[in-house]
């Protein structure tokens, strides 16, 4: 009798369950390999502030940008240990090698030199600088994950690569090996209490720091556009069920530099919904850069079939300890969205 009652209640329990998704550019990148692990082990204030922000918001699944990658995942594991000690346990991690700092023999930024941080597949002084990671309370199906990190830019349907009057920029040879992802593009399947969920995450290049060829602007546009290409069935395996796009697009819909058409297209896609997370003042701001101002560049976009029950930008009241932690942790602000089954 009890077993029968439990079976009858399971669908209602699944409907009542919510899952909190967050994305957070932690800016935990360091100037050399191994330094982040050292700082985590030392309890460096910025690291502790990042831990405080995550503990305060309690995401079930969080995508982290700006965290250095290492071959054995030691820095990510050390951060997860700190979070566990503070009461927030993420037993599941996903962090393959990103393109940041992945060396190439070519001059990729057209400055006439090679072997610089801008000549890697993605900008970086060393392999994995300022990488990408996913932490989850729920099991990740790594066997069916899709990793587009090695996708050549020219192989993205509809790609627009930089050109000058003399031809491909910086050279035809460079474009033959140039990958699209400045960091990574992953589709990460997670088995959540509301059902299977595909997390589509990335960290796009900033659309600045280049010349009239607009290499970074074009790359940012196509990195954002990859998700529309995937959903159209022109690349990889498009999601069959619920999914969420979550990450740092490095693009505001109206303010700042860059080509706006890709972010406009993604936000207007009827297969997605934009909860527009706001801070307590009602602002959509997710980052503040001194030279540019307040922008919205971080996004969580659930698929249209999911039910959004809440959202927010973590930006506590001025003068509080949590506001101090948020300011110390990063110029970016963690954003979160609560989702439930339809």
ROTORTI-215938 format. One line per 2 residues: for each residue x, z, y of C-alpha. Coordinates in pm, 1 decimal. Each point is the difference from the previous one (the first is absolute). Layout:
# residues N
X Z Y ~ ...
This chain:
# residues 342
0.0 0.0 0.0 ~ 276.6 97.7 245.0
197.8 -314.0 -85.8 ~ -310.2 -214.5 62.3
-55.8 168.3 338.0 ~ 361.8 -63.6 102.5
-31.1 -366.5 -92.8 ~ -317.4 -27.4 207.5
165.5 165.7 297.5 ~ 319.4 -207.4 -5.2
-140.7 -294.5 202.8 ~ -128.8 241.2 268.6
331.7 187.0 4.1 ~ 186.8 -327.9 51.7
-232.3 -91.7 287.5 ~ 54.7 339.7 167.0
378.0 -28.5 -32.2 ~ 202.1 -125.7 293.8
358.1 -123.5 10.4 ~ 212.9 36.2 311.6
236.2 -290.9 69.3 ~ 269.7 39.9 266.2
276.4 -211.7 144.0 ~ 289.5 147.4 191.9
315.7 -144.8 149.4 ~ 215.0 310.9 -35.6
307.3 -145.0 175.0 ~ 213.0 183.2 -257.1
256.7 -281.3 -7.2 ~ 359.8 108.4 47.7
318.5 -183.4 107.2 ~ 166.2 9.7 -340.7
-80.8 26.7 -372.8 ~ -49.3 351.2 -133.0
-56.1 156.4 342.5 ~ -374.8 34.5 -43.2
45.3 185.5 -329.7 ~ 247.2 229.9 174.0
-244.2 69.0 282.9 ~ -286.3 72.7 -239.3
215.9 243.7 -195.4 ~ 109.9 168.6 324.2
-355.4 41.1 125.0 ~ 65.8 -211.2 309.6
-274.7 56.1 265.2 ~ -131.6 -356.8 2.6
-36.5 3.2 -378.8 ~ -185.4 330.2 14.0
-225.5 -137.6 271.7 ~ -90.2 -298.6 -220.5
-81.3 243.6 -281.1 ~ -217.4 204.8 237.2
-196.2 -308.1 109.0 ~ -65.2 -107.1 -359.3
-99.8 350.4 -109.2 ~ -235.8 29.8 297.0
-176.6 -328.6 -81.3 ~ 1.1 25.1 -383.2
-9.9 -370.1 -95.1 ~ -69.2 -81.9 -364.3
197.5 -323.9 34.1 ~ 245.8 -67.5 279.2
213.6 -300.1 85.3 ~ 320.5 98.2 176.3
203.3 -230.4 220.1 ~ 340.7 70.2 148.1
133.2 195.5 -297.9 ~ 341.1 -100.7 -138.2
-0.9 -145.2 -351.9 ~ 268.2 85.1 -254.4
54.5 -129.7 -351.3 ~ -98.2 320.1 -180.6
-277.6 96.4 238.9 ~ 172.2 326.5 83.3
-110.2 22.3 362.2 ~ -364.3 -72.3 -84.8
6.9 250.2 -287.7 ~ 156.6 262.2 227.4
-272.8 -56.4 259.4 ~ -264.8 28.1 -272.1
159.4 328.9 -111.5 ~ -24.9 132.7 356.7
-364.5 -100.7 14.0 ~ -68.6 163.3 -337.0
160.1 322.7 117.9 ~ -234.8 -12.2 299.7
-303.4 -45.1 -225.1 ~ -43.2 -377.8 2.6
86.0 -155.4 -336.1 ~ 58.6 -371.7 -50.0
97.5 -55.0 -363.9 ~ -12.1 -381.4 31.3
243.3 -210.0 206.4 ~ 42.1 -373.4 58.2
310.6 -120.4 184.5 ~ 174.3 -316.9 -125.8
294.8 -131.4 198.7 ~ -105.7 -147.7 334.9
161.0 -287.8 187.0 ~ 145.6 224.9 269.7
378.8 -24.7 -3.4 ~ 2.8 -242.0 -294.1
312.5 -201.5 81.7 ~ 16.7 -378.4 27.9
299.8 -226.7 67.8 ~ -182.4 -175.2 287.2
-44.8 42.1 371.9 ~ -373.9 72.3 -5.2
-53.0 88.1 364.6 ~ 195.4 -287.9 154.1
259.2 204.2 187.7 ~ 290.5 -193.3 -152.4
113.8 291.4 -216.6 ~ -67.0 115.8 -355.3
-6.2 335.8 -180.9 ~ -186.3 182.2 278.6
-313.5 211.1 -47.2 ~ -213.8 -291.8 124.2
155.2 -231.1 -263.9 ~ -153.0 195.9 -286.4
-331.9 -111.5 -147.5 ~ -153.2 276.3 208.6
178.7 175.5 284.5 ~ 217.8 282.4 -125.8
349.3 146.2 25.5 ~ -11.9 82.0 -370.9
-216.9 -76.2 -300.5 ~ -342.3 157.3 34.8
34.2 137.5 353.3 ~ -340.4 105.0 130.3
-177.2 -106.8 -319.0 ~ -352.8 28.1 -134.3
-157.1 234.2 -256.7 ~ -334.6 106.8 -146.0
-77.9 356.6 -104.4 ~ -316.0 73.7 -196.8
-186.6 287.9 -158.4 ~ -147.8 -252.2 -243.0
165.7 -214.5 -264.4 ~ 156.5 -328.7 111.7
-17.0 -294.2 -240.4 ~ 350.8 -133.2 59.0
-33.1 -258.6 -278.1 ~ -263.3 -198.9 189.4
137.4 48.1 353.3 ~ 77.7 -315.2 197.1
323.8 -11.8 197.5 ~ 39.3 -286.0 249.1
328.0 128.4 141.0 ~ 197.9 -297.4 -132.6
-251.0 -262.4 122.0 ~ 181.0 -261.6 208.8
-147.3 -37.9 345.9 ~ -24.9 -376.8 -40.9
-205.8 48.2 -320.2 ~ -284.1 184.2 171.1
-290.0 -247.0 32.1 ~ -30.4 -102.8 363.1
333.6 155.5 97.7 ~ 138.7 -83.6 343.3
377.6 40.9 11.6 ~ 198.7 -4.6 324.5
116.8 -335.0 134.3 ~ 210.2 -111.0 295.7
78.6 -342.9 143.3 ~ 286.8 -29.1 -248.4
-206.4 87.6 -307.9 ~ -73.5 305.1 -216.8
115.5 327.9 154.9 ~ 258.4 132.1 -59.8
74.1 -262.3 -268.8 ~ -157.8 -181.2 -292.4
226.6 193.0 -238.9 ~ -114.8 332.8 145.0
-366.5 -93.8 -30.6 ~ 51.6 -95.4 -363.4
78.9 362.9 -89.0 ~ -192.5 190.1 270.8
-262.1 231.2 -148.2 ~ -326.0 62.9 182.5
-13.2 379.0 -27.8 ~ 220.3 178.9 248.3
-63.1 309.4 -211.9 ~ -243.3 -59.2 -287.4
-352.7 -103.7 -96.0 ~ -150.8 184.0 -298.1
-336.7 13.2 -171.8 ~ -0.6 339.7 -171.7
-282.6 79.2 -246.3 ~ -103.3 368.3 6.5
-245.2 165.0 -238.4 ~ -207.4 218.7 230.8
-304.8 222.6 -64.3 ~ -219.0 -262.4 168.7
134.8 -274.3 -224.3 ~ 295.1 -240.8 -5.5
138.4 -77.5 343.5 ~ 258.8 -257.9 103.1
217.5 117.6 287.8 ~ 140.5 -292.6 199.4
286.0 130.3 210.5 ~ 277.4 -136.7 221.0
214.3 55.7 308.5 ~ 29.0 -313.1 213.0
288.1 -93.3 228.9 ~ -35.7 74.7 371.5
-86.0 -325.1 183.9 ~ 279.8 51.7 254.3
381.5 2.4 22.5 ~ 36.8 -376.9 -34.5
22.8 -311.2 215.8 ~ -219.1 -298.4 92.3
-10.8 -105.1 -366.8 ~ -223.9 309.2 -52.7
135.8 67.9 -346.2 ~ -120.7 359.4 -8.3
-335.7 -85.1 154.3 ~ -65.8 -267.4 -261.3
118.2 225.1 -279.8 ~ -225.2 285.0 111.9
-293.4 -242.0 11.6 ~ 59.9 -124.3 -353.1
66.8 348.1 -140.1 ~ -343.7 107.9 121.0
-157.2 -328.0 -111.3 ~ 126.0 45.8 -357.8
-298.4 226.4 -71.2 ~ -249.8 -264.6 108.2
180.5 -255.0 -216.4 ~ -17.9 239.5 -296.3
-370.9 70.5 51.6 ~ -64.7 -374.6 19.1
148.7 -41.3 -348.3 ~ 293.8 -210.8 123.1
267.1 250.8 -103.8 ~ 37.6 241.8 -287.7
-299.2 171.7 -158.0 ~ -271.1 95.6 243.4
-178.3 333.6 -51.4 ~ -300.0 -5.1 -229.2
-134.5 333.9 120.3 ~ 51.1 249.6 280.3
315.0 -21.4 210.1 ~ 153.9 135.3 320.0
250.7 -161.9 235.7 ~ 218.0 277.8 144.4
326.0 -21.7 190.2 ~ 190.3 -66.0 320.3
-77.3 -347.0 134.4 ~ 215.4 47.1 311.4
-273.3 -184.0 188.3 ~ -266.7 119.2 242.2
-312.6 -218.4 25.0 ~ 20.5 -29.1 380.2
309.5 169.6 144.4 ~ 370.3 -76.2 -29.6
182.6 -309.8 -114.0 ~ -58.2 -215.3 -305.6
-241.1 -253.1 -139.2 ~ -341.5 163.8 -24.0
-182.2 -249.5 -221.1 ~ 100.9 154.3 -333.8
-102.7 357.5 85.6 ~ -320.7 -129.1 158.3
-76.0 -194.0 -317.0 ~ 64.9 299.2 -223.9
-212.3 236.9 209.6 ~ -285.8 -252.3 10.3
8.0 -74.2 -374.9 ~ -342.1 82.7 -146.3
161.9 104.1 -326.4 ~ 150.8 293.4 190.6
-129.2 271.0 230.3 ~ 181.3 159.7 290.6
-90.1 369.9 37.4 ~ 203.2 11.4 324.0
150.3 347.0 -50.1 ~ 17.7 193.8 326.4
167.4 314.1 120.7 ~ -208.6 290.3 139.1
0.6 -162.0 345.5 ~ -147.3 -320.7 -142.5
318.7 -205.1 31.0 ~ 105.0 -254.7 -262.8
369.8 55.7 78.3 ~ 226.9 20.0 -304.8
339.0 -22.6 172.2 ~ 151.7 54.8 340.4
316.7 -186.4 95.7 ~ 152.5 88.0 336.4
72.0 -361.4 90.8 ~ -344.6 -129.4 -99.8
-250.0 285.8 8.1 ~ -278.3 97.5 -236.9
-93.0 -253.5 -266.8 ~ -203.3 -32.1 -315.8
233.4 -144.2 -265.0 ~ -83.1 202.0 -316.4
-310.7 -86.6 -201.0 ~ -215.3 104.6 -294.0
-256.4 -266.2 -88.2 ~ -218.0 76.2 -305.2
-180.1 -276.9 -183.5 ~ -358.3 -57.1 110.8
-144.7 141.0 -323.6 ~ 142.1 349.1 59.1
-178.6 273.2 192.3 ~ 195.3 149.4 290.7
-89.2 367.3 51.0 ~ 255.8 93.1 264.2
314.8 -108.8 181.3 ~ 242.9 121.2 262.0
334.0 -14.0 175.9 ~ 196.5 322.3 -39.7
73.6 105.5 356.1 ~ -81.6 370.9 44.2
-67.6 171.9 330.2 ~ 289.0 28.1 243.8
177.3 334.1 -13.2 ~ -70.7 64.9 -367.9
259.6 35.5 -275.4 ~ -143.5 -302.5 -180.6
30.1 -213.6 313.6 ~ 363.9 107.4 20.7
45.3 -99.7 -365.2 ~ -160.0 -341.1 57.8
224.5 -68.7 300.2 ~ 313.9 117.6 -181.8
-76.3 -201.8 -312.0 ~ -41.4 -352.4 137.3
-107.6 -216.8 290.6 ~ -264.5 -128.0 -241.7
-312.1 197.6 -82.6 ~ -137.9 41.0 -347.6
-338.8 -164.1 -45.0 ~ -242.3 76.0 -280.9
-325.5 -134.4 -141.9 ~ -228.3 169.9 -251.6
-167.2 -239.9 -243.6 ~ -262.0 37.6 -269.8
-166.8 -218.4 -258.8 ~ -291.5 -211.6 128.7
